[in-house]
Amino acid sequence: MGLDMYAFTTTTSLTHSVDFEGAENIEQLHYWRKRWDLHELMKELYHRKGGEDPNFNMAPVALDMADLAILETSIVNNRSPKTEGCFFGECDGSERDDYLAFIAKARAAITDGKSVFYLAWW
């Protein structure tokens, strides 16, 4: 039990920024386990884009270049929420390089014409 987090690509042009269905040709772009700080940043994006699930569980959020810039700024400037807990794990800053590697992969996928989205299950 815990927080499993995924970034996916799809060749489907997503019609909604949040809570969408029907994406096809989905491929996993990145996976994290118990990285609550990143999840909280994604949750902020989800709600900013109109998402209404208060738990932000199994609620997809599309990521565009502007979203990736927001994430990158938060990560580089150490503005990620500091959290810990048995189900959600502990983040100590050592994850930074992995987060930035994800952002680079996501930017490349978008440049290649794919849509990128985030989904977590806990």
N, C-alpha and C positions, 0 to 999 in steps of 0.2 A: 504494500500500500504506500502511496506517496504521489508525488507530482511528476508526471511524465509529460514532456513538452516536445512539440514537433514543429518544424517549419517544412512546408511542402511547396512544390511548384505544380502548376497546372497549365495546360495549353488553353484552357477555357478563359475567355475574357469575363471576369467576374462582374456581375451587374450590381452587386451590393458590396459595401465595405465590411459589413458584419453579418453574422448569422445567415449565411447563404448556403444553398444546397446546389447540387447538380454539377459540381466541378468534375471534369473528366481528365484522363491521362495524368493522374496525380502521381508525383514522385517525391519521396522524402528528400529534403535538402539538408536538414540538420536535426539532431536529437539532443535533448538535455534531460537530465534526471535531477529533480530536486534543486532547481536553480530559481528560488523564490524571488530574488531580486529582479531577474529578467522577466519573470512572470508578472510581477507588479507593474513593470514598465509597459508590458504588452496590455495589461488590464487597463491602464490609463489611456492608451491609444484606443482600445476597444470602446470605452465609454465616451471618449472624445468624438468618436465616429458615429455615436448613436446607439451603441450596444446597450441592452437593458438587462441582461442576465447578471444579477448581483453577485453570483458565485463565480462567474466567468469560467465555467467548467463545460468543456465540449462546445464552446462557442467560438467559431472561427472569426478571425479578423484579418482582412487583406492588408498587406504591407506594400506601400509604394516608396518611391525614392525619398519623398519628404519624411515619411515615417522612419525610414532607415537613418536619415540625417538626425532626427530627434533622438533615436536610440543611441547613435554613435556619440552625440554630444553628451548625453547623460552618462554613458559608460566612460568616456575619456575623462570627463570632469568629476568622476566618482560621485555622481548624483543618483545612483541606484539605491533603492530602499535597502537598508540593512535589516535582515530578518534571520530568524532561525526557528527551528522546531522539528520535532521528530518526524513528522509526515512530509515536511517541505524542505528539509535539509538546511544546511548552513552555507552561507556565501561569505567568503573572506577577501575577495578581490582577485584571487588567483585565476578566476574564470575570465578575466578581461580579454586575454588574447583569443580565447575560443569565441567569445561574443563578437569580437571584431572580425574574426575569420568568417563567421556566419554572415555578417553584414556585407562583407566583400562578395561572398557567394550569392547572396540575395541580389545585390546590385548587378552582378553578371547575368543572373537569370532574367531579371527584368530587362536588361539591355538586349538579351536574346529573344525578347518578345513573350516571355512567360509571365504568368501572374504568380505572386508569392503570398502565402498566408500562414498564419500561426494558429495552432490548436493545442490545447492542453487538456489533460484528463487527470483528475485526482479524486 
